């Protein structure tokens, strides 16, 4: 009996010492949960799954109504996706217009275009394309395409620049199917601010006409004089004018003109919806089997970015 009492005293003493000892903290290497978070950090959805870097906090506002006033109470922010936008150097847009008739006369007209511009401190790259198609009573009246690109090298502190440009024309109803030109020269910026932009250019190059209907293909040396003008009229409207003059170097009496004047009105600034009215003119002093002047007017709806 005495022996059992001594065993019981020894057991209670040893277990009491064991329970009285403090539990050691885990080492830094193992002091993390299975999710990789420190054990001391509060477990929340944002701590386990942090928001992506392209998100920003968007405050949610609750409106509390009482008989006398409406009080806005700001609550905990929620996360919302940022709108997807191209990098700041890029700008441009696209537009199109359609009209037609059916019955005594079947008519279908389509016009579509795009333009894009990338501007940095040392470079300006522009590109645009226009396509026009018209058919009446199953007869094609117009099928034209005009594509331009121009790359300019800017010089810091100078209004002068160097450029290289090319132009591709397609016309189903002329003596040539394609006209491909390459040009180089100098540009000069007269104005370039938030309201007015005027850039001029002078250069030279060559154009290759790819003939059809038995017309011979040929190279023609041309000069180049032109300008780009843009005037901001109101906060949501602008006027645009672009002109390029191409005289033949061996015969200045023969020349081509490509000109466009347009007025655009931004209907919805949030979406970039724009309404555009304008005139496009193509003049050739030696057009072959077509008229010299080809004038079109248009109204189109498009988007800007």
SULNORBEL-V23053 format. One record per backbone hydrogen bond with DSSP energy under -1.0 kcal/mol. CO is the residue of the C=O (numbers start at 1). NH is the residue of the N-H. E is the energy in kcal/mol with one decimal. If there is no record, write none. Layout:
co: {CO;CO}
nh: {NH;NH}
e: {E;E}
//
This chain:
co: {1;2;3;4;5;6;7;8;9;10;11;12;13;14;15;16;27;27;31;33;37;38;44;45;52;54;56;58;60;62;64;69;71;73;78;80;87;89;91;92;93;94;95;96;97;99;101;106;107;108;109;110;111;112;113;114;115;116;117;118;122;123;124;125;126;127;128;129;130;131;132;133;134;134;135;136;139;142;143;144;145;146;147;148;149;150;151;152;153;155;159;161;162;163;164;165;166;167;168;169;170;175;177;178;179;180;181;182;183;184;185;186;187;188;191;195;196;197;198;198;199;200;201;202;203;204;205;206;207;208;209;210;210;212;218;220;221;222;224;225;226;227;228;229;230;231;236;237;237;238;239;240;241;242;243;244;245;246;247;251;254;255;256;257;258;259;260;261;262;263;264;265;268;268;272;273;273;274;275;276;277;278;279;280;281;282;283;292;294;296;298;300;301;302;303}
nh: {5;6;7;8;9;10;11;12;13;14;15;16;17;18;19;20;30;31;39;36;33;41;48;49;55;82;80;78;75;73;71;66;64;62;58;56;90;119;117;305;115;303;113;301;111;109;107;137;101;135;99;133;97;131;95;129;93;127;91;125;154;120;152;118;150;116;148;114;146;112;144;110;141;142;108;139;136;134;172;132;170;130;168;128;166;126;164;124;162;158;189;187;153;185;151;183;149;181;147;179;145;212;171;210;169;208;167;206;165;204;163;202;161;200;198;232;193;230;190;191;228;188;226;186;224;184;222;182;220;180;218;177;178;215;209;207;249;205;203;245;201;243;199;241;197;239;266;233;234;264;231;262;229;260;227;258;225;256;223;254;248;285;246;283;244;281;242;279;240;277;238;275;272;273;304;267;268;302;265;300;263;298;261;296;259;294;257;284;282;280;278;276;96;274;94}
e: {-1.7;-2.0;-1.9;-2.0;-2.0;-2.3;-2.2;-2.3;-2.1;-2.2;-2.2;-2.0;-1.8;-1.9;-2.4;-1.5;-1.3;-1.3;-1.4;-1.8;-2.7;-1.7;-1.9;-3.0;-1.3;-1.2;-1.6;-1.7;-1.9;-2.2;-2.0;-1.7;-2.2;-1.9;-3.3;-1.5;-1.7;-1.9;-3.2;-2.6;-2.5;-2.6;-2.5;-2.1;-2.2;-3.0;-2.4;-3.1;-2.4;-2.5;-1.9;-2.7;-2.7;-2.7;-2.3;-2.2;-2.6;-2.2;-2.2;-2.8;-2.0;-3.1;-2.9;-2.8;-2.4;-2.7;-2.7;-1.9;-2.5;-2.4;-2.4;-3.0;-2.3;-1.7;-2.5;-1.5;-2.8;-2.8;-2.1;-2.5;-2.6;-2.3;-2.6;-2.3;-2.1;-2.6;-1.9;-2.0;-1.8;-2.1;-2.2;-2.5;-3.3;-1.8;-2.7;-2.9;-1.9;-3.0;-2.7;-1.9;-2.2;-2.3;-1.7;-2.9;-2.5;-3.3;-2.2;-1.9;-2.8;-2.2;-2.2;-2.5;-2.0;-2.9;-2.5;-3.2;-2.5;-2.5;-2.3;-1.4;-2.5;-2.5;-2.0;-2.6;-2.3;-2.2;-2.3;-2.3;-2.5;-2.5;-1.5;-2.5;-1.2;-1.9;-2.7;-2.7;-2.1;-2.8;-2.4;-3.4;-2.1;-2.1;-2.4;-2.6;-2.5;-2.7;-3.4;-1.4;-1.5;-2.6;-2.7;-2.6;-2.9;-2.5;-2.1;-2.5;-2.1;-1.9;-2.8;-2.0;-2.7;-2.3;-3.0;-2.4;-2.2;-2.8;-2.7;-2.7;-3.1;-2.6;-2.2;-2.9;-1.9;-1.2;-2.0;-1.7;-1.3;-2.8;-2.9;-2.5;-3.1;-2.4;-2.2;-2.9;-2.5;-2.3;-2.4;-2.2;-1.8;-3.3;-2.2;-2.7;-2.0;-2.6;-2.1}
//
